[in-house]
Amino acid sequence: MLNIFGLMVRLLNSYRATSGYVMPLLSTATRAAAAGLALLAITVSSPALAEALSVPNVAQGCAGCHGQEGKGVGSIPAIAGYDRDAFVTHWAEFQANERPATIMNRIARGYSDTEVAALADYFSSLR
């Protein structure tokens, strides 16, 4: 596994050894790079975090009814693994109030075509 934190500690220790004080000597670009490396290290070291970050924000709204992974809850249908084209078609039917539903026809109207495409891509990729 890549040890970014060890590299950062050695870098900072070398600055500290020569100057006695680290942060004022580091340029804004260096501090930004260090922050980016720290974020990368957290992402690389935490597969669960990396997976959570890959979920489109727009898909979080679906979890309340369809479950966290889109597998459906109770009488609510699963949308994980749903065919992409069928997802887009059914969503358009909900928006046009042509597909029977208790609430989806109202929810669907609040999403743009770009958001629907992102949802279709995401849920069709789940297995």
Secondary structure, 3 states (H helix, E strand, C coil): CCCHHHHHHHHHHHHHHHHCCCHHHCCHHHHHHHHHHHHHHHHHHCHHHHHHHHCCHHHHHHHHHHCCCCCCCCCCCCCCCCCHHHHHHHHHHHHCCCCCCCCHHHHHCCCCHHHHHHHHHHHHHCC
